[in-house]
């Protein structure tokens, strides 16, 4: 006991003398400007992103330098208490300022010691849970860290380390305001990874992509200590500035600071995957597939005529005996992929009581390895933000539109790396410029909008649908355009006609207002989405509406968009729009360019 006290006393005395000299040489300021220090206090452009006083000592008047000085002062006055509270900070400062820490420091922090013993960091993986359109906070996927290793009892364990928020309101306008302006309660959780497997794969039918990360033992230990710091504080969640992806990217930057180059205005879960792959910190990739995703991956991997035949044998041909089904399925199972698809379909049919539980099917050889890590890969999706310009011409005038999409993607985008066709628009702004009149006006401000065109199948029945909340244009009585606030939604079904062709139909209702007048309306629409050769795509939609704004008549609107994708982050679109009512007809042509970043 005397030796420990003496050792700590000498270390503290040396630290006090050294840190004073360090500060007098102005090196303290240089240290506060280091990227690792900024990451440990989660400072961006000298602005605090976590303001809980339990985490931020300089909460009243924050700066990276003042936070460093206050951390050192508190450590000098209360060394053990400060280390227990900020083990990552103190460990980093010890390394940079070349002073020793007492050997018994962890024994003075029983909760920290228990965390280190139960949540080992022998290896680290970045985990991406694929997008799910049923959750507003997960329509762009979810990202978190998995730590693995042997605990203090030499038992292999895996833990998820994740930042997230919970939706407590069904009011879409309130949700948008809370998630972007006032902030929502953020939660940092540490839990067994098996619970996430159960939640994401089995309950939500979402894939879990796991990317093994390159890191030294020292880097892993620093991140482990830092996660302990985060697990003790309150964090405010902002969709556009401090979401699950933002915090995960900053934590991973402790391993490789160059990842910060990819911290844009809005960071999405897929952005973190792309950053890790681009900067070379990913050493291996594995994939835990959800049954729904695996079903579509297998169906896309075999001959379409075989897939249809298997579907008919299992779900459609009620008159066949089980033995007849089995014999015909055995013939189709010569291909290992087809055999695995048969297993997937039959399992679903048994769950739905279409087949009796004792029905057996041929299975693929255990020697056959199915690798789907290159199928629908999150790192291959276009970037989630976009600038665009559109030129429109009709019988009345020509207009130029400037677009800014902070987060999301369009239905006519290159969506081949998503499981199904979809659209997500968050805070999109479109401004129209009319050269003939020199008029500039706000044409659209979409707070939140989504469309899910998920193919329905007997094995996995699913609804398609859409929702819109924002301010956009619609047709008046004379088919001139006028803008109004709108909230609307629809439900329907989609059908995959071919591997690259999806058709859909849905019906819905909505309400618009221009402050002086409100109007309810109903509408129905049908369309087809086709991925063509040469990185092109054709989207055609027909919509019938009772009229969406004041004095509007019933109208029919046909839209066709032909898109070309020269590379992942650029798209060029040609648009044709035909609108008609009983008395009026209108034709509009357009050309459009979008850059995704």
C-alpha positions as CSV (number, residue, x, y, z in Angstrom):
1,X,0.0,0.0,0.0
2,X,2.9,2.4,0.9
3,X,4.6,1.6,-2.4
4,X,1.5,2.4,-4.4
5,X,0.9,5.7,-2.7
6,X,4.5,6.7,-3.1
7,X,4.5,5.7,-6.8
8,X,1.3,7.6,-7.4
9,X,2.6,10.6,-5.5
10,X,5.8,10.8,-7.5
11,X,3.9,10.4,-10.8
12,X,1.5,13.1,-9.9
13,X,4.3,15.4,-8.8
14,X,6.1,14.8,-12.1
15,X,2.9,15.3,-14.0
16,X,2.2,18.6,-12.4
17,X,5.7,19.9,-13.1
18,X,5.6,18.6,-16.7
19,X,2.2,19.9,-17.5
20,X,3.1,23.4,-16.3
21,X,6.1,23.4,-18.5
22,X,4.1,22.0,-21.3
23,X,1.5,24.8,-21.1
24,X,4.2,27.5,-20.8
25,X,5.6,26.4,-24.1
26,X,2.3,26.8,-25.8
27,X,2.2,23.1,-26.7
28,X,-1.1,22.8,-24.8
29,X,-2.9,24.7,-27.5
30,X,-1.3,22.5,-30.2
31,X,-2.4,19.4,-28.3
32,X,-6.0,20.6,-28.1
33,X,-6.0,21.0,-31.9
34,X,-5.1,17.4,-32.5
35,X,-7.8,15.3,-34.2
36,X,-7.7,12.6,-31.6
37,X,-8.4,15.1,-28.8
38,X,-11.3,16.6,-30.8
39,X,-12.7,13.1,-31.3
40,X,-12.5,12.2,-27.6
41,X,-14.5,15.3,-26.7
42,X,-16.6,15.1,-30.0
43,X,-15.8,18.6,-31.0
44,X,-16.6,19.6,-34.7
45,X,-15.3,22.9,-35.9
46,X,-14.7,23.8,-32.2
47,X,-18.4,23.2,-31.4
48,X,-19.4,20.7,-28.8
49,X,-21.7,17.9,-30.1
50,X,-22.2,16.4,-26.6
51,X,-23.1,19.0,-24.0
52,X,-24.0,16.9,-21.0
53,X,-22.0,18.5,-18.0
54,X,-21.1,14.9,-17.0
55,X,-19.1,14.7,-20.2
56,X,-18.2,18.3,-20.9
57,X,-16.3,20.2,-18.2
58,X,-16.4,23.5,-20.2
59,X,-20.1,23.2,-21.0
60,X,-20.7,26.9,-20.1
61,X,-18.0,28.3,-22.4
62,X,-16.8,25.4,-24.6
63,X,-13.5,25.3,-26.5
64,X,-11.2,22.4,-27.2
65,X,-8.4,24.1,-25.4
66,X,-10.5,25.1,-22.3
67,X,-11.8,21.5,-22.1
68,X,-8.2,20.2,-22.2
69,X,-7.1,22.7,-19.4
70,X,-10.1,21.8,-17.2
71,X,-9.4,18.1,-17.7
72,X,-5.8,18.5,-16.6
73,X,-6.7,20.7,-13.6
74,X,-9.3,18.2,-12.4
75,X,-6.9,15.4,-12.9
76,X,-4.3,17.2,-10.8
77,X,-6.8,17.8,-8.0
78,X,-8.7,14.5,-8.1
79,X,-6.6,12.0,-10.1
80,X,-8.5,8.8,-9.4
81,X,-11.9,10.3,-9.7
82,X,-11.0,12.0,-12.9
83,X,-9.5,8.9,-14.4
84,X,-12.6,6.8,-13.5
85,X,-14.7,9.4,-15.3
86,X,-12.5,10.1,-18.3
87,X,-10.2,7.1,-18.7
88,X,-9.8,7.5,-22.5
89,X,-8.9,11.2,-22.2
90,X,-6.4,10.7,-19.4
91,X,-4.8,7.8,-21.1
92,X,-4.4,9.8,-24.3
93,X,-2.9,12.8,-22.4
94,X,-0.6,10.5,-20.5
95,X,0.7,9.1,-23.8
96,X,1.1,12.6,-25.4
97,X,2.5,14.4,-22.4
98,X,4.8,11.4,-21.4
99,X,3.7,11.0,-17.8
100,X,3.0,7.6,-16.1
101,X,-0.4,6.6,-14.7
102,X,-0.6,4.6,-11.4
103,X,-0.7,0.9,-11.9
104,X,-3.6,0.5,-9.5
105,X,-5.9,3.0,-11.3
106,X,-8.4,0.4,-12.6
107,X,-8.8,-1.1,-9.1
108,X,-10.0,2.3,-8.0
109,X,-12.7,2.3,-10.6
110,X,-14.8,-0.9,-10.0
111,X,-17.5,-0.1,-12.6
112,X,-14.9,0.6,-15.3
113,X,-13.0,-2.5,-14.3
114,X,-16.2,-4.6,-14.6
115,X,-16.9,-3.2,-18.0
116,X,-13.4,-4.0,-19.3
117,X,-13.7,-7.6,-17.9
118,X,-17.1,-8.2,-19.4
119,X,-16.9,-6.3,-22.7
120,X,-13.5,-7.4,-24.2
121,X,-12.1,-5.6,-27.3
122,X,-9.9,-8.3,-28.8
123,X,-11.3,-7.6,-32.3
124,X,-13.7,-5.1,-33.7
125,X,-16.3,-5.1,-36.5
126,X,-18.4,-2.5,-38.1
127,X,-22.0,-3.7,-38.4
128,X,-24.5,-2.4,-41.0
129,X,-28.2,-3.3,-40.6
130,X,-29.9,-2.9,-43.9
131,X,-32.6,-0.4,-44.6
132,X,-36.2,-1.0,-43.5
133,X,-39.0,1.2,-44.8
134,X,-41.3,0.4,-41.8
135,X,-39.2,2.6,-39.5
136,X,-38.6,6.3,-40.0
137,X,-35.3,6.2,-38.2
138,X,-34.0,3.1,-40.1
139,X,-35.0,3.9,-43.7
140,X,-31.4,4.5,-44.4
141,X,-30.2,1.5,-42.4
142,X,-28.4,1.5,-39.0
143,X,-24.7,1.3,-38.2
144,X,-23.0,0.2,-35.0
145,X,-19.9,-1.5,-33.7
146,X,-19.4,-5.0,-32.5
147,X,-16.6,-5.9,-30.0
148,X,-15.5,-9.5,-29.6
149,X,-13.1,-11.4,-27.4
150,X,-12.6,-13.5,-24.2
151,X,-14.1,-12.1,-21.0
152,X,-12.5,-12.4,-17.6
153,X,-13.7,-16.0,-17.3
154,X,-12.1,-16.9,-20.7
155,X,-15.6,-17.2,-22.3
156,X,-15.9,-15.8,-25.9
157,X,-18.5,-13.0,-26.0
158,X,-19.7,-10.5,-28.6
159,X,-21.3,-7.1,-27.7
160,X,-23.1,-4.5,-29.8
161,X,-22.1,-0.9,-29.1
162,X,-24.8,1.4,-30.6
163,X,-26.2,4.9,-30.6
164,X,-29.8,5.3,-31.4
165,X,-33.0,7.2,-30.6
166,X,-36.6,6.1,-30.0
167,X,-39.7,7.5,-31.8
168,X,-42.4,8.4,-29.2
169,X,-44.8,10.2,-31.5
170,X,-47.0,9.3,-34.5
171,X,-47.2,13.0,-35.5
172,X,-45.0,13.3,-38.6
173,X,-44.6,17.0,-38.4
174,X,-43.6,16.8,-34.7
175,X,-41.2,14.0,-35.5
176,X,-39.4,16.1,-38.2
177,X,-39.1,19.1,-35.9
178,X,-37.8,17.0,-33.0
179,X,-35.3,15.0,-35.0
180,X,-33.9,18.1,-36.9
181,X,-34.4,21.1,-34.7
182,X,-35.0,20.5,-31.0
183,X,-33.3,17.1,-30.8
184,X,-34.4,13.8,-29.4
185,X,-33.1,11.8,-26.5
186,X,-30.1,9.7,-27.7
187,X,-29.2,6.4,-26.1
188,X,-25.9,4.6,-26.2
189,X,-26.3,0.9,-25.5
190,X,-24.0,-2.0,-24.8
191,X,-25.7,-5.3,-25.1
192,X,-25.0,-8.9,-26.3
193,X,-24.8,-9.0,-30.1
194,X,-27.2,-12.0,-30.1
195,X,-30.0,-9.7,-29.2
196,X,-29.4,-7.6,-32.3
197,X,-29.3,-10.8,-34.4
198,X,-32.7,-11.7,-33.0
199,X,-34.1,-8.2,-33.5
200,X,-32.8,-7.3,-36.9
201,X,-32.6,-10.7,-38.7
202,X,-35.6,-12.6,-37.3
203,X,-38.1,-9.9,-36.3
204,X,-37.3,-7.1,-38.8
205,X,-36.0,-9.2,-41.7
206,X,-32.9,-7.1,-42.1
207,X,-29.4,-8.2,-43.1
208,X,-26.4,-7.7,-40.8
209,X,-23.3,-6.9,-42.8
210,X,-20.1,-7.3,-40.7
211,X,-16.9,-5.6,-41.7
212,X,-13.8,-6.7,-39.7
213,X,-11.6,-3.7,-38.9
214,X,-7.9,-3.3,-38.7
215,X,-6.6,-1.9,-35.4
216,X,-3.7,-2.1,-33.0
217,X,-4.3,-3.3,-29.4
218,X,-3.6,0.3,-28.2
219,X,-6.2,1.7,-30.5
220,X,-8.7,-0.9,-29.4
221,X,-8.1,-0.1,-25.8
222,X,-8.5,3.6,-26.3
223,X,-11.8,3.1,-28.1
224,X,-12.9,0.7,-25.3
225,X,-12.2,3.3,-22.7
226,X,-14.0,6.0,-24.7
227,X,-17.1,3.9,-25.2
228,X,-17.2,3.6,-21.4
229,X,-17.2,7.4,-21.2
230,X,-20.0,7.7,-23.7
231,X,-22.1,5.1,-21.9
232,X,-22.3,7.3,-18.9
233,X,-23.7,10.5,-20.4
234,X,-26.9,11.9,-22.0
235,X,-26.5,12.6,-25.8
236,X,-29.0,14.5,-27.9
237,X,-29.8,12.9,-31.2
238,X,-30.2,15.0,-34.4
239,X,-31.0,13.3,-37.7
240,X,-29.0,15.7,-39.8
241,X,-26.0,16.4,-37.6
242,X,-25.5,13.8,-34.8
243,X,-27.1,10.5,-35.6
244,X,-26.0,6.9,-35.3
245,X,-23.7,7.2,-38.3
246,X,-22.1,10.5,-37.1
247,X,-21.1,9.1,-33.8
248,X,-20.0,5.7,-35.2
249,X,-17.8,7.4,-37.8
250,X,-16.1,9.6,-35.1
251,X,-15.5,6.6,-32.9
252,X,-13.9,4.7,-35.7
253,X,-11.7,7.7,-36.5
254,X,-9.9,7.0,-33.3
255,X,-8.6,4.0,-35.2
256,X,-8.0,5.9,-38.5
257,X,-8.3,9.7,-38.4
258,X,-8.5,9.8,-42.2
259,X,-12.1,8.6,-41.9
260,X,-13.0,12.2,-40.9
261,X,-12.6,13.2,-44.6
262,X,-15.9,11.5,-45.1
263,X,-17.8,13.4,-42.4
264,X,-20.1,15.5,-44.6
265,X,-23.1,17.7,-43.7
266,X,-25.2,14.6,-43.1
267,X,-23.6,11.2,-42.5
268,X,-25.7,8.1,-43.3
269,X,-25.0,4.5,-42.2
270,X,-23.9,3.6,-45.7
271,X,-21.5,6.5,-45.7
272,X,-19.7,4.9,-42.7
273,X,-19.3,1.7,-44.6
274,X,-18.0,3.5,-47.7
275,X,-15.5,5.4,-45.6
276,X,-14.2,2.3,-43.9
277,X,-13.8,0.5,-47.3
278,X,-12.3,3.5,-49.0
279,X,-9.7,4.1,-46.3
280,X,-8.6,0.5,-46.2
281,X,-9.5,-0.3,-42.6
282,X,-11.8,-3.2,-43.6
283,X,-9.9,-6.5,-43.7
284,X,-12.8,-9.0,-44.3
285,X,-16.6,-9.0,-44.9
286,X,-19.3,-11.4,-43.8
287,X,-23.0,-11.4,-44.0
288,X,-25.8,-12.7,-41.8
289,X,-28.8,-12.9,-44.1
290,X,-32.4,-12.4,-43.1
291,X,-34.9,-15.0,-44.6
292,X,-36.7,-12.3,-46.7
293,X,-33.4,-11.0,-48.2
294,X,-32.0,-14.4,-48.8
295,X,-35.2,-15.5,-50.5
296,X,-34.9,-12.6,-53.1
297,X,-31.1,-13.1,-53.4
298,X,-31.6,-16.8,-54.3
299,X,-34.6,-16.0,-56.6
300,X,-32.4,-13.5,-58.5
301,X,-29.6,-16.1,-58.8
302,X,-31.5,-18.9,-60.5
303,X,-33.2,-19.1,-63.9
304,X,-36.5,-17.2,-63.8
305,X,-38.5,-20.1,-65.4
306,X,-37.2,-22.4,-62.6
307,X,-38.2,-19.9,-59.9
308,X,-41.7,-19.6,-61.3
309,X,-42.0,-23.4,-61.6
310,X,-40.9,-23.8,-57.9
311,X,-43.4,-21.2,-56.8
312,X,-46.2,-22.9,-58.6
313,X,-45.3,-26.3,-57.3
314,X,-45.3,-25.1,-53.7
315,X,-48.0,-22.5,-53.6
316,X,-50.3,-22.7,-56.6
317,X,-50.9,-26.3,-57.6
318,X,-53.3,-27.4,-54.9
319,X,-54.3,-30.6,-56.8
320,X,-50.8,-32.1,-56.7
321,X,-50.0,-34.7,-54.1
322,X,-47.0,-34.1,-51.8
323,X,-45.1,-36.9,-53.4
324,X,-45.7,-35.5,-56.9
325,X,-44.5,-32.1,-55.6
326,X,-41.4,-33.7,-54.1
327,X,-40.4,-35.6,-57.2
328,X,-40.7,-32.5,-59.4
329,X,-38.8,-30.4,-56.9
330,X,-36.0,-33.0,-56.8
331,X,-35.5,-32.5,-60.5
332,X,-35.3,-28.7,-60.1
333,X,-32.8,-29.1,-57.2
334,X,-30.0,-30.3,-59.4
335,X,-28.7,-26.7,-59.3
336,X,-27.4,-26.0,-55.7
337,X,-28.8,-22.5,-55.8
338,X,-32.2,-23.8,-56.9
339,X,-32.1,-26.4,-54.1
340,X,-31.4,-23.7,-51.5
341,X,-34.3,-21.6,-53.0
342,X,-36.6,-24.6,-52.7
343,X,-35.7,-25.0,-49.1
344,X,-36.4,-21.3,-48.5
345,X,-39.8,-21.4,-50.2
346,X,-40.9,-24.7,-48.5
347,X,-40.0,-23.4,-45.1
348,X,-42.2,-20.4,-45.6
349,X,-45.0,-22.6,-47.0
350,X,-44.9,-24.8,-43.9
351,X,-45.0,-21.7,-41.6
352,X,-48.1,-20.6,-43.5
353,X,-49.7,-24.1,-43.4
354,X,-49.7,-24.4,-47.2
355,X,-47.6,-27.6,-46.8
356,X,-47.7,-30.0,-43.9
357,X,-44.9,-29.8,-41.4
358,X,-43.5,-33.2,-42.3
359,X,-42.9,-32.2,-46.0
360,X,-39.2,-32.9,-46.8
361,X,-37.3,-31.3,-49.7
362,X,-33.8,-31.8,-51.3
363,X,-31.1,-29.6,-49.8
364,X,-27.9,-28.3,-51.2
365,X,-24.7,-30.1,-50.3
366,X,-22.9,-28.9,-47.2
367,X,-19.8,-28.5,-49.4
368,X,-21.5,-25.7,-51.4
369,X,-20.7,-22.3,-50.0
370,X,-23.1,-19.4,-50.9
371,X,-21.4,-16.1,-51.0
372,X,-23.8,-13.1,-51.2
373,X,-21.5,-10.4,-49.9
374,X,-21.3,-8.9,-53.4
375,X,-25.1,-8.8,-53.8
376,X,-26.9,-5.5,-52.9
377,X,-23.8,-4.1,-51.2
378,X,-24.3,-0.9,-49.1
379,X,-20.9,0.5,-50.2
380,X,-22.1,0.4,-53.8
381,X,-25.2,2.6,-53.3
382,X,-25.2,6.2,-54.6
383,X,-24.4,9.0,-52.1
384,X,-27.4,10.1,-50.0
385,X,-27.3,13.9,-50.7
386,X,-27.8,15.5,-54.1
387,X,-27.8,18.7,-56.0
388,X,-29.8,18.9,-59.3
389,X,-30.9,21.1,-62.1
390,X,-34.0,20.6,-64.3
391,X,-35.1,22.3,-67.5
392,X,-38.9,22.1,-68.2
393,X,-40.8,23.1,-71.4
394,X,-44.5,23.1,-72.0
395,X,-47.2,25.0,-74.0
396,X,-47.1,27.9,-71.5
397,X,-43.4,28.6,-70.7
398,X,-40.0,27.2,-69.9
399,X,-38.6,27.0,-66.4
400,X,-35.3,26.0,-64.7
401,X,-35.4,24.2,-61.3
402,X,-32.6,24.0,-58.8
403,X,-32.9,21.1,-56.3
404,X,-31.2,20.3,-53.1
405,X,-31.7,17.0,-51.3
406,X,-30.0,16.7,-48.0
407,X,-30.8,13.1,-47.5
408,X,-32.5,10.3,-49.4
409,X,-32.9,9.0,-53.0
410,X,-35.5,9.1,-55.7
411,X,-37.6,6.2,-57.2
412,X,-36.0,6.9,-60.6
413,X,-32.4,6.8,-59.1
414,X,-30.1,3.9,-59.5
415,X,-31.6,1.7,-56.7
416,X,-30.1,-1.6,-57.9
417,X,-28.2,-2.0,-54.6
418,X,-31.3,-1.8,-52.5
419,X,-33.5,-4.9,-51.9
420,X,-36.5,-3.3,-53.6
421,X,-37.4,-0.1,-55.4
422,X,-37.9,2.8,-53.0
423,X,-37.8,6.5,-52.5
424,X,-36.9,8.5,-49.4
425,X,-36.9,12.3,-49.5
426,X,-36.0,14.4,-46.4
427,X,-36.0,18.2,-46.5
428,X,-35.8,18.5,-50.2
429,X,-35.9,22.1,-51.6
430,X,-36.7,23.0,-55.2
431,X,-36.6,26.6,-56.5
432,X,-38.1,27.5,-59.9
433,X,-36.7,30.2,-62.2
434,X,-38.9,31.4,-65.1
435,X,-36.7,33.4,-67.6
436,X,-39.7,34.9,-69.5
437,X,-40.9,36.7,-66.3
438,X,-37.6,36.8,-64.3
439,X,-39.6,35.2,-61.5
440,X,-38.0,33.1,-58.8
441,X,-40.2,31.1,-56.4
442,X,-40.2,28.2,-54.0
443,X,-41.7,25.3,-55.9
444,X,-41.3,22.5,-53.4
445,X,-40.2,21.9,-49.8
446,X,-40.7,18.3,-48.9
447,X,-40.2,17.7,-45.2
448,X,-40.5,13.9,-45.3
449,X,-41.6,11.5,-48.0
450,X,-41.2,7.9,-48.8
451,X,-42.4,5.3,-51.3
452,X,-41.9,1.5,-51.0
453,X,-42.3,-0.6,-54.1
454,X,-41.7,-4.0,-52.5
455,X,-42.7,-7.0,-54.6
456,X,-45.4,-9.1,-53.1
457,X,-44.9,-12.9,-53.1
458,X,-46.8,-15.8,-51.6
459,X,-43.8,-16.7,-49.5
460,X,-43.4,-13.1,-48.1
461,X,-46.6,-11.1,-48.5
462,X,-45.9,-7.4,-48.2
463,X,-47.7,-4.1,-48.8
464,X,-46.3,-1.3,-50.9
465,X,-47.1,2.3,-50.0
466,X,-46.2,5.9,-49.8
467,X,-46.4,9.0,-47.5
468,X,-45.9,12.7,-48.2
469,X,-45.6,15.7,-45.9
470,X,-44.6,19.0,-47.4
471,X,-45.2,21.8,-49.8
472,X,-45.5,21.1,-53.5
473,X,-47.3,21.9,-56.7
474,X,-50.4,20.4,-58.2
475,X,-52.9,21.2,-61.0
476,X,-55.6,23.9,-60.8
477,X,-58.8,23.8,-62.8
478,X,-57.0,25.1,-66.0
479,X,-54.1,22.7,-65.4
480,X,-51.9,25.6,-64.4
481,X,-49.6,24.8,-61.4
482,X,-50.0,26.1,-57.9
483,X,-48.4,25.1,-54.6
484,X,-50.0,24.0,-51.4
485,X,-49.1,22.2,-48.1
486,X,-50.0,18.6,-48.4
487,X,-50.2,15.5,-46.3
488,X,-51.1,12.3,-48.1
489,X,-50.6,8.5,-48.1
490,X,-51.5,5.4,-50.0
491,X,-51.3,1.6,-49.8
492,X,-51.2,-1.1,-52.5
493,X,-49.4,-4.0,-53.9
494,X,-46.4,-4.6,-56.2
495,X,-45.5,-7.5,-58.4
496,X,-42.1,-8.5,-59.8
497,X,-42.8,-9.3,-63.5
498,X,-39.1,-10.0,-64.2
499,X,-35.8,-9.8,-62.3
500,X,-35.5,-6.2,-63.5
501,X,-39.2,-5.2,-63.8
502,X,-41.6,-4.3,-61.0
503,X,-45.2,-3.1,-61.4
504,X,-47.3,-1.6,-58.7
505,X,-50.7,-0.1,-57.9
506,X,-51.9,1.8,-54.9
507,X,-54.8,4.0,-53.7
508,X,-54.9,6.7,-51.1
509,X,-56.1,10.0,-49.8
510,X,-54.8,13.3,-48.6
511,X,-55.4,16.9,-47.5
512,X,-54.0,20.1,-48.9
513,X,-54.2,23.7,-47.7
514,X,-53.0,27.1,-48.9
515,X,-53.9,28.7,-45.5
516,X,-57.1,30.3,-47.0
517,X,-58.6,27.0,-48.3
518,X,-58.3,23.3,-47.5
519,X,-59.3,20.4,-49.6
520,X,-59.5,16.6,-49.1
521,X,-58.8,14.4,-52.1
522,X,-58.5,10.7,-53.1
523,X,-56.2,9.3,-55.8
524,X,-55.0,6.0,-57.3
525,X,-51.9,5.3,-59.3
526,X,-50.2,2.4,-61.1
527,X,-46.8,2.2,-62.6
528,X,-43.8,0.1,-63.7
529,X,-40.1,0.4,-62.9
530,X,-37.6,-1.2,-65.3
531,X,-33.9,-1.5,-65.0
532,X,-32.6,-1.6,-68.6
533,X,-29.3,-2.4,-70.3
534,X,-26.5,0.2,-70.4
535,X,-27.1,1.5,-66.9
536,X,-30.4,2.9,-67.8
537,X,-33.8,2.8,-66.1
538,X,-37.4,3.6,-67.2
539,X,-40.1,4.7,-64.8
540,X,-43.7,5.1,-65.9
541,X,-46.6,6.1,-63.7
542,X,-50.3,6.8,-64.3
543,X,-52.2,8.7,-61.6
544,X,-55.9,9.6,-61.4
545,X,-57.0,12.2,-58.8
546,X,-60.1,14.0,-57.8
547,X,-58.1,17.2,-57.7
548,X,-55.7,18.2,-55.0
549,X,-56.1,22.0,-54.5
550,X,-58.8,24.7,-54.6
551,X,-61.1,24.6,-57.6
552,X,-59.2,21.7,-59.2
553,X,-61.0,19.3,-61.4
554,X,-60.4,15.6,-61.7
555,X,-57.3,14.9,-63.7
556,X,-55.1,12.1,-65.1
557,X,-51.3,12.4,-65.0
558,X,-48.9,10.2,-66.9
559,X,-45.2,10.6,-66.1
560,X,-42.3,8.8,-67.8
561,X,-38.7,9.2,-66.8
562,X,-35.8,7.6,-68.7
563,X,-32.6,7.7,-66.5
564,X,-29.0,7.1,-67.4
565,X,-26.3,6.5,-64.7
566,X,-22.8,7.2,-66.2
567,X,-21.4,6.3,-62.8
568,X,-22.5,5.8,-59.2
569,X,-23.0,9.4,-58.2
570,X,-24.3,11.1,-61.4
571,X,-27.6,10.7,-63.1
572,X,-29.2,12.2,-66.3
573,X,-32.9,12.1,-66.7
574,X,-35.3,12.7,-69.6
575,X,-38.9,13.4,-68.5
576,X,-42.3,13.4,-70.2
577,X,-45.4,14.5,-68.4
578,X,-49.0,14.3,-70.0
579,X,-51.8,15.8,-67.9
580,X,-55.5,15.9,-68.9
581,X,-58.9,16.8,-67.6
582,X,-62.3,17.0,-69.3
583,X,-61.5,20.4,-70.8
584,X,-57.7,20.8,-70.8
585,X,-54.6,18.9,-72.0
586,X,-51.0,19.7,-71.1
587,X,-47.7,18.2,-72.2
588,X,-44.4,18.9,-70.6
589,X,-40.8,17.8,-71.6
590,X,-37.8,18.1,-69.4
591,X,-34.1,17.2,-69.0
592,X,-32.5,16.8,-65.6
593,X,-29.0,16.3,-64.1
594,X,-28.3,15.2,-60.5
595,X,-25.0,15.0,-58.7
596,X,-25.0,12.8,-55.6
597,X,-22.5,13.5,-52.8
